[in-house]
Amino acid sequence: MSMIDIAALDDIPPQGARVVRTPHGCVAVFRTADDRVFALDDRCPHKGGPLSEGIVHGTQVTCPLHNWVFDMATGQAQGADRGQVVTHPVRVEGGRIWLDARALRRVA
């Protein structure tokens, strides 16, 4: 897997997000309160809301438009909501965030 260095972990506040813009759309990169990092397409499948502007709680993010909740590890909507967001492999190494290069090419 080819990984690209996209930011320092400290560039994203705990329980916050940053957006990586690609030619095919945007990827939201989230940091949890305990420094876990997740990457998802930055578009809710319900109404297209920007997930990067949502509320991070635990390993979930709530869409800012209609309160759909997504598990950031799987992309799956929680509760009665149905839908899924594409997730992208990401890792933290040496205080840097590395994103799978394929995410920059295949965002829907």
C-alpha positions in Angstrom: 0.0 0.0 0.0 1.4 3.4 -1.0 1.0 6.0 1.7 1.2 9.8 1.5 2.3 12.1 4.3 -0.6 14.5 4.6 -0.2 16.4 8.0 1.2 16.3 11.5 -1.1 14.7 14.1 -1.0 18.0 16.0 -2.5 19.8 12.9 -5.9 18.3 13.8 -7.3 19.1 17.2 -8.6 16.3 19.4 -12.2 15.5 18.4 -11.7 17.6 15.2 -11.2 17.1 11.5 -9.3 18.5 8.5 -10.1 18.1 4.9 -7.8 16.7 2.2 -8.9 18.0 -1.2 -8.4 15.7 -4.1 -9.2 16.0 -7.9 -12.2 13.7 -7.2 -13.6 15.1 -4.0 -12.7 15.6 -0.4 -11.5 13.3 2.3 -12.2 14.1 6.0 -9.4 13.1 8.3 -10.6 12.9 12.0 -8.7 12.7 15.3 -10.4 11.2 18.3 -9.9 12.4 21.9 -7.4 9.5 22.4 -5.5 10.3 19.2 -6.9 7.6 16.9 -7.2 8.8 13.3 -9.8 7.9 10.7 -10.3 9.0 7.1 -13.7 9.0 5.3 -15.2 10.6 2.3 -16.3 14.1 3.4 -19.9 13.6 2.1 -22.8 12.1 4.0 -24.8 9.7 1.8 -28.1 11.0 3.1 -28.0 14.7 2.0 -24.4 15.3 1.1 -23.5 17.1 4.4 -19.8 17.8 5.0 -18.8 15.2 7.7 -15.7 17.2 8.5 -18.0 19.8 10.1 -19.7 17.1 12.2 -19.3 16.3 15.9 -16.7 13.7 16.8 -17.7 11.5 19.8 -15.7 8.4 20.5 -15.1 6.7 17.2 -18.2 8.1 15.6 -19.1 11.3 13.8 -22.5 13.0 13.5 -23.4 14.7 10.3 -24.1 18.4 10.8 -27.1 18.5 8.6 -29.4 15.7 9.7 -27.7 14.1 12.7 -26.9 10.8 11.0 -24.2 9.0 13.1 -21.4 7.1 11.4 -18.9 4.6 12.8 -15.6 6.1 11.5 -13.9 2.7 11.5 -16.4 1.1 9.2 -18.2 4.0 7.6 -21.6 2.4 8.6 -24.5 4.5 9.6 -25.7 3.7 13.2 -29.1 3.1 14.6 -32.1 3.1 12.3 -30.3 5.1 9.6 -29.1 3.2 6.5 -26.1 4.1 4.6 -22.3 3.9 4.5 -19.5 6.3 3.9 -16.3 5.1 2.1 -13.4 4.8 4.6 -9.7 5.1 3.6 -6.7 3.5 5.2 -4.8 5.9 7.4 -2.0 5.6 10.0 0.0 7.7 12.4 3.7 7.3 12.4 6.3 9.5 14.0 3.7 12.1 14.8 2.7 12.3 11.1 -0.6 11.2 9.4 -0.2 9.0 6.4 -3.2 8.4 4.0 -3.5 5.6 1.5 -2.6 7.2 -1.9 -5.6 5.4 -3.5 -7.9 7.7 -1.5 -6.6 10.6 -3.6 -7.7 8.9 -6.7 -11.0 7.2 -5.9 -13.1 9.5 -3.8 -16.7 9.2 -5.1 
